[in-house]
Amino acid sequence: MRCMSEKLLLVCALPDELVPGSLPANVRVVYTGMGKINAAMGTLKAIHESRPSLILNLGTAGGLKEGLTGLLPIGRVVQRDVVTSLAPRGQMPYCPRPQQYFSIQSSGHTCGTGDSFVTAHDPWFDHAAIDLVDMELYAIAAAAHEHNVPWMSFKYVSDRADDAAVDTWKRDKHLGQQLFLEALKKFL
């Protein structure tokens, strides 16, 4: 694969997920902060400033299915916290934009994004075929789609999205960095 680092934009929520200085100097990383609004605003600003040819997201996620561990590619992202009587759960009523976004990866897991830290099972996750939950990817993918920039995402399973999730995430959120740096080599 040819060198893409000049037009590659890495998007992460927090420096704890990808430590500043761990990347080659010619790779731009933007830290958006947690949540959909921060992710959307940070990604849009970075797109306007750097005009990337590819957005690559690294983040942590809660694993919902047994056996999901390590760094996983994401193929599809949906919103998990849109609940209204005007549309089915996960769908924004009267919105002309897509209700789900697909990565340029040929396969991958489904991530459900929402502005809450998941600490209990929700049967809707099974119904919607969601494998992992996070707080930023849908917004990153929406910003990329709006500007016709392809995107890819890798999520490190930092917790089980259960009653121990907050403590486990705090302890383990940095552990995906080395796995991501290995995966990143094919883009540089």
Phi and psi restraints in degrees (value plus and minus 20) as a CYANA .aco file:
   2 ARG   PHI     -91.7   -51.7
   2 ARG   PSI     141.3   181.3
   3 CYS   PHI     -86.3   -46.3
   3 CYS   PSI     102.0   142.0
   4 MET   PHI    -133.5   -93.5
   4 MET   PSI     -16.6    23.4
   5 SER   PHI     -81.1   -41.1
   5 SER   PSI     -46.9    -6.9
   6 GLU   PHI     -86.5   -46.5
   6 GLU   PSI     -49.5    -9.5
   7 LYS   PHI    -135.5   -95.5
   7 LYS   PSI      -8.5    31.5
   8 LEU   PHI    -109.3   -69.3
   8 LEU   PSI     111.6   151.6
   9 LEU   PHI    -138.2   -98.2
   9 LEU   PSI     100.2   140.2
  10 LEU   PHI    -113.3   -73.3
  10 LEU   PSI     113.1   153.1
  11 VAL   PHI    -143.7  -103.7
  11 VAL   PSI     103.6   143.6
  12 CYS   PHI    -152.1  -112.1
  12 CYS   PSI     135.2   175.2
  13 ALA   PHI     -95.8   -55.8
  13 ALA   PSI     -66.4   -26.4
  14 LEU   PHI    -153.8  -113.8
  14 LEU   PSI     127.1   167.1
  15 PRO   PHI     -81.4   -41.4
  15 PRO   PSI     -42.9    -2.9
  16 ASP   PHI     -84.7   -44.7
  16 ASP   PSI     -43.6    -3.6
  17 GLU   PHI    -103.3   -63.3
  17 GLU   PSI     -49.9    -9.9
  18 LEU   PHI    -169.8  -129.8
  18 LEU   PSI      81.4   121.4
  19 VAL   PHI     -83.5   -43.5
  19 VAL   PSI     109.9   149.9
  20 PRO   PHI     -75.3   -35.3
  20 PRO   PSI     121.5   161.5
  21 GLY   PHI      70.3   110.3
  21 GLY   PSI     -26.8    13.2
  22 SER   PHI    -106.0   -66.0
  22 SER   PSI     -26.7    13.3
  23 LEU   PHI    -127.1   -87.1
  23 LEU   PSI     138.7   178.7
  24 PRO   PHI     -78.0   -38.0
  24 PRO   PSI     129.6   169.6
  25 ALA   PHI     -80.6   -40.6
  25 ALA   PSI     -47.1    -7.1
  26 ASN   PHI    -108.0   -68.0
  26 ASN   PSI     -14.3    25.7
  27 VAL   PHI    -124.3   -84.3
  27 VAL   PSI     103.0   143.0
  28 ARG   PHI    -108.6   -68.6
  28 ARG   PSI     112.6   152.6
  29 VAL   PHI    -143.8  -103.8
  29 VAL   PSI     117.9   157.9
  30 VAL   PHI    -140.7  -100.7
  30 VAL   PSI     113.9   153.9
  31 TYR   PHI    -123.9   -83.9
  31 TYR   PSI      97.4   137.4
  32 THR   PHI    -110.2   -70.2
  32 THR   PSI     -44.1    -4.1
  33 GLY   PHI      73.2   113.2
  33 GLY   PSI     148.0   188.0
  34 MET   PHI    -100.8   -60.8
  34 MET   PSI     128.8   168.8
  35 GLY   PHI      77.6   117.6
  35 GLY   PSI     141.9   181.9
  36 LYS   PHI     -86.5   -46.5
  36 LYS   PSI     -61.3   -21.3
  37 ILE   PHI     -86.4   -46.4
  37 ILE   PSI     -67.2   -27.2
  38 ASN   PHI     -80.0   -40.0
  38 ASN   PSI     -62.5   -22.5
  39 ALA   PHI     -84.9   -44.9
  39 ALA   PSI     -62.5   -22.5
  40 ALA   PHI     -83.9   -43.9
  40 ALA   PSI     -68.2   -28.2
  41 MET   PHI     -85.1   -45.1
  41 MET   PSI     -64.7   -24.7
  42 GLY   PHI     -85.1   -45.1
  42 GLY   PSI     -60.1   -20.1
  43 THR   PHI     -88.9   -48.9
  43 THR   PSI     -64.5   -24.5
  44 LEU   PHI     -80.5   -40.5
  44 LEU   PSI     -63.7   -23.7
  45 LYS   PHI     -81.5   -41.5
  45 LYS   PSI     -64.7   -24.7
  46 ALA   PHI     -85.8   -45.8
  46 ALA   PSI     -56.8   -16.8
  47 ILE   PHI     -82.4   -42.4
  47 ILE   PSI     -65.1   -25.1
  48 HIS   PHI     -85.2   -45.2
  48 HIS   PSI     -56.0   -16.0
  49 GLU   PHI     -97.4   -57.4
  49 GLU   PSI     -57.3   -17.3
  50 SER   PHI    -135.4   -95.4
  50 SER   PSI     -30.3     9.7
  51 ARG   PHI      26.6    66.6
  51 ARG   PSI      41.0    81.0
  52 PRO   PHI     -91.5   -51.5
  52 PRO   PSI     138.2   178.2
  53 SER   PHI    -116.2   -76.2
  53 SER   PSI     -33.8     6.2
  54 LEU   PHI    -174.7  -134.7
  54 LEU   PSI     115.3   155.3
  55 ILE   PHI    -125.7   -85.7
  55 ILE   PSI     109.7   149.7
  56 LEU   PHI    -140.1  -100.1
  56 LEU   PSI     100.7   140.7
  57 ASN   PHI    -125.8   -85.8
  57 ASN   PSI     114.4   154.4
  58 LEU   PHI    -139.6   -99.6
  58 LEU   PSI     115.5   155.5
  59 GLY   PHI    -182.1  -142.1
  59 GLY   PSI     154.3   194.3
  60 THR   PHI    -117.0   -77.0
  60 THR   PSI     138.8   178.8
  61 ALA   PHI    -173.9  -133.9
  61 ALA   PSI     133.8   173.8
  62 GLY   PHI    -106.9   -66.9
  62 GLY   PSI     109.7   149.7
  63 GLY   PHI    -105.4   -65.4
  63 GLY   PSI     109.1   149.1
  64 LEU   PHI    -118.3   -78.3
  64 LEU   PSI     -38.6     1.4
  65 LYS   PHI    -135.7   -95.7
  65 LYS   PSI     122.3   162.3
  66 GLU   PHI     -78.0   -38.0
  66 GLU   PSI     116.8   156.8
  67 GLY   PHI      71.9   111.9
  67 GLY   PSI     -29.5    10.5
  68 LEU   PHI    -100.8   -60.8
  68 LEU   PSI      92.6   132.6
  69 THR   PHI    -163.2  -123.2
  69 THR   PSI     146.0   186.0
  70 GLY   PHI      56.4    96.4
  70 GLY   PSI    -174.5  -134.5
  71 LEU   PHI    -117.0   -77.0
  71 LEU   PSI     101.9   141.9
  72 LEU   PHI    -141.3  -101.3
  72 LEU   PSI     120.2   160.2
  73 PRO   PHI     -96.9   -56.9
  73 PRO   PSI     124.9   164.9
  74 ILE   PHI    -127.9   -87.9
  74 ILE   PSI     110.5   150.5
  75 GLY   PHI    -123.7   -83.7
  75 GLY   PSI     -46.8    -6.8
  76 ARG   PHI    -166.4  -126.4
  76 ARG   PSI     125.6   165.6
  77 VAL   PHI    -154.6  -114.6
  77 VAL   PSI     120.2   160.2
  78 VAL   PHI    -152.4  -112.4
  78 VAL   PSI     146.2   186.2
  79 GLN   PHI    -109.1   -69.1
  79 GLN   PSI     113.1   153.1
  80 ARG   PHI    -122.2   -82.2
  80 ARG   PSI     -30.8     9.2
  81 ASP   PHI    -133.2   -93.2
  81 ASP   PSI      -6.0    34.0
  82 VAL   PHI    -109.9   -69.9
  82 VAL   PSI      88.9   128.9
  83 VAL   PHI    -149.1  -109.1
  83 VAL   PSI      92.1   132.1
  84 THR   PHI    -169.3  -129.3
  84 THR   PSI     131.5   171.5
  85 SER   PHI     -95.6   -55.6
  85 SER   PSI     -27.0    13.0
  86 LEU   PHI    -106.4   -66.4
  86 LEU   PSI     -30.7     9.3
  87 ALA   PHI    -179.1  -139.1
  87 ALA   PSI     141.6   181.6
  88 PRO   PHI     -80.5   -40.5
  88 PRO   PSI     131.8   171.8
  89 ARG   PHI     -74.4   -34.4
  89 ARG   PSI     120.6   160.6
  90 GLY   PHI      69.4   109.4
  90 GLY   PSI     -25.8    14.2
  91 GLN   PHI    -138.7   -98.7
  91 GLN   PSI     111.8   151.8
  92 MET   PHI    -104.8   -64.8
  92 MET   PSI      98.3   138.3
  93 PRO   PHI     -87.2   -47.2
  93 PRO   PSI     128.1   168.1
  94 TYR   PHI      39.0    79.0
  94 TYR   PSI       8.4    48.4
  95 CYS   PHI    -126.3   -86.3
  95 CYS   PSI     102.6   142.6
  96 PRO   PHI     -97.0   -57.0
  96 PRO   PSI     -31.1     8.9
  97 ARG   PHI    -102.0   -62.0
  97 ARG   PSI     141.9   181.9
  98 PRO   PHI     -78.7   -38.7
  98 PRO   PSI     130.7   170.7
  99 GLN   PHI    -110.4   -70.4
  99 GLN   PSI     -30.0    10.0
 100 GLN   PHI    -169.1  -129.1
 100 GLN   PSI     134.5   174.5
 101 TYR   PHI    -146.8  -106.8
 101 TYR   PSI     127.6   167.6
 102 PHE   PHI    -137.3   -97.3
 102 PHE   PSI     115.5   155.5
 103 SER   PHI     -93.3   -53.3
 103 SER   PSI     143.9   183.9
 104 ILE   PHI     -97.5   -57.5
 104 ILE   PSI     -26.3    13.7
 105 GLN   PHI     -87.6   -47.6
 105 GLN   PSI     122.1   162.1
 106 SER   PHI     -91.3   -51.3
 106 SER   PSI     -42.9    -2.9
 107 SER   PHI    -169.7  -129.7
 107 SER   PSI     149.3   189.3
 108 GLY   PHI     140.1   180.1
 108 GLY   PSI     159.4   199.4
 109 HIS   PHI    -107.7   -67.7
 109 HIS   PSI     146.2   186.2
 110 THR   PHI    -120.7   -80.7
 110 THR   PSI     109.2   149.2
 111 CYS   PHI    -130.5   -90.5
 111 CYS   PSI     114.8   154.8
 112 GLY   PHI    -126.1   -86.1
 112 GLY   PSI      99.6   139.6
 113 THR   PHI    -120.9   -80.9
 113 THR   PSI     118.7   158.7
 114 GLY   PHI    -180.5  -140.5
 114 GLY   PSI     142.4   182.4
 115 ASP   PHI    -110.8   -70.8
 115 ASP   PSI      27.4    67.4
 116 SER   PHI    -170.2  -130.2
 116 SER   PSI     133.8   173.8
 117 PHE   PHI    -110.5   -70.5
 117 PHE   PSI      97.6   137.6
 118 VAL   PHI     -97.5   -57.5
 118 VAL   PSI     103.9   143.9
 119 THR   PHI    -148.7  -108.7
 119 THR   PSI      -8.5    31.5
 120 ALA   PHI    -175.6  -135.6
 120 ALA   PSI     135.3   175.3
 121 HIS   PHI     -86.4   -46.4
 121 HIS   PSI     122.2   162.2
 122 ASP   PHI    -149.4  -109.4
 122 ASP   PSI      96.2   136.2
 123 PRO   PHI     -76.1   -36.1
 123 PRO   PSI     -46.4    -6.4
 124 TRP   PHI     -82.7   -42.7
 124 TRP   PSI     -51.2   -11.2
 125 PHE   PHI     -78.6   -38.6
 125 PHE   PSI     -61.4   -21.4
 126 ASP   PHI     -85.9   -45.9
 126 ASP   PSI     -65.5   -25.5
 127 HIS   PHI     -78.2   -38.2
 127 HIS   PSI     -59.2   -19.2
 128 ALA   PHI    -109.4   -69.4
 128 ALA   PSI     -15.1    24.9
 129 ALA   PHI      37.5    77.5
 129 ALA   PSI      21.5    61.5
 130 ILE   PHI    -108.9   -68.9
 130 ILE   PSI     109.6   149.6
 131 ASP   PHI    -115.6   -75.6
 131 ASP   PSI     -56.1   -16.1
 132 LEU   PHI    -156.8  -116.8
 132 LEU   PSI     136.1   176.1
 133 VAL   PHI    -147.1  -107.1
 133 VAL   PSI     119.5   159.5
 134 ASP   PHI    -161.2  -121.2
 134 ASP   PSI    -189.0  -149.0
 135 MET   PHI    -146.1  -106.1
 135 MET   PSI     -14.7    25.3
 136 GLU   PHI    -155.0  -115.0
 136 GLU   PSI     -51.1   -11.1
 137 LEU   PHI     -79.2   -39.2
 137 LEU   PSI     -60.6   -20.6
 138 TYR   PHI     -77.9   -37.9
 138 TYR   PSI     -61.5   -21.5
 139 ALA   PHI     -87.4   -47.4
 139 ALA   PSI     -59.2   -19.2
 140 ILE   PHI     -83.4   -43.4
 140 ILE   PSI     -66.7   -26.7
 141 ALA   PHI     -84.4   -44.4
 141 ALA   PSI     -58.2   -18.2
 142 ALA   PHI     -84.7   -44.7
 142 ALA   PSI     -62.4   -22.4
 143 ALA   PHI     -84.0   -44.0
 143 ALA   PSI     -62.6   -22.6
 144 ALA   PHI     -81.6   -41.6
 144 ALA   PSI     -66.1   -26.1
 145 HIS   PHI     -80.2   -40.2
 145 HIS   PSI     -62.7   -22.7
 146 GLU   PHI     -79.0   -39.0
 146 GLU   PSI     -49.7    -9.7
 147 HIS   PHI    -132.2   -92.2
 147 HIS   PSI      -2.8    37.2
 148 ASN   PHI      35.2    75.2
 148 ASN   PSI      20.3    60.3
 149 VAL   PHI    -127.2   -87.2
 149 VAL   PSI     102.3   142.3
 150 PRO   PHI     -84.8   -44.8
 150 PRO   PSI     133.2   173.2
 151 TRP   PHI    -158.0  -118.0
 151 TRP   PSI     135.9   175.9
 152 MET   PHI    -159.0  -119.0
 152 MET   PSI     133.9   173.9
 153 SER   PHI    -162.1  -122.1
 153 SER   PSI     123.0   163.0
 154 PHE   PHI    -144.5  -104.5
 154 PHE   PSI     109.1   149.1
 155 LYS   PHI    -135.8   -95.8
 155 LYS   PSI     111.5   151.5
 156 TYR   PHI    -112.0   -72.0
 156 TYR   PSI     105.2   145.2
 157 VAL   PHI     -95.4   -55.4
 157 VAL   PSI      81.6   121.6
 158 SER   PHI    -114.2   -74.2
 158 SER   PSI     -36.0     4.0
 159 ASP   PHI    -180.4  -140.4
 159 ASP   PSI     157.1   197.1
 160 ARG   PHI    -123.5   -83.5
 160 ARG   PSI      -8.9    31.1
 161 ALA   PHI      33.9    73.9
 161 ALA   PSI      27.6    67.6
 162 ASP   PHI    -148.9  -108.9
 162 ASP   PSI    -187.2  -147.2
 163 ASP   PHI     -87.5   -47.5
 163 ASP   PSI     -33.2     6.8
 164 ALA   PHI    -119.3   -79.3
 164 ALA   PSI     -16.2    23.8
 165 ALA   PHI     -79.1   -39.1
 165 ALA   PSI     -63.7   -23.7
 166 VAL   PHI     -81.4   -41.4
 166 VAL   PSI     -68.9   -28.9
 167 ASP   PHI     -86.0   -46.0
 167 ASP   PSI     -61.1   -21.1
 168 THR   PHI     -84.2   -44.2
 168 THR   PSI     -63.8   -23.8
 169 TRP   PHI     -81.6   -41.6
 169 TRP   PSI     -66.0   -26.0
 170 LYS   PHI     -77.1   -37.1
 170 LYS   PSI     -59.6   -19.6
 171 ARG   PHI     -95.9   -55.9
 171 ARG   PSI     -56.6   -16.6
 172 ASP   PHI    -131.5   -91.5
 172 ASP   PSI     -17.9    22.1
 173 LYS   PHI     -80.3   -40.3
 173 LYS   PSI     -43.5    -3.5
 174 HIS   PHI    -107.7   -67.7
 174 HIS   PSI     -29.7    10.3
 175 LEU   PHI     -91.0   -51.0
 175 LEU   PSI     -37.5     2.5
 176 GLY   PHI    -101.0   -61.0
 176 GLY   PSI     -30.8     9.2
 177 GLN   PHI     -77.7   -37.7
 177 GLN   PSI     -69.4   -29.4
 178 GLN   PHI     -84.6   -44.6
 178 GLN   PSI     -58.9   -18.9
 179 LEU   PHI     -83.5   -43.5
 179 LEU   PSI     -60.5   -20.5
 180 PHE   PHI     -86.4   -46.4
 180 PHE   PSI     -62.5   -22.5
 181 LEU   PHI     -80.7   -40.7
 181 LEU   PSI     -55.4   -15.4
 182 GLU   PHI     -86.0   -46.0
 182 GLU   PSI     -65.3   -25.3
 183 ALA   PHI     -85.0   -45.0
 183 ALA   PSI     -52.8   -12.8
 184 LEU   PHI     -85.7   -45.7
 184 LEU   PSI     -46.3    -6.3
 185 LYS   PHI     -75.7   -35.7
 185 LYS   PSI     -51.6   -11.6
 186 LYS   PHI     -93.8   -53.8
 186 LYS   PSI     -30.2     9.8
 187 PHE   PHI    -118.6   -78.6
 187 PHE   PSI     -28.7    11.3
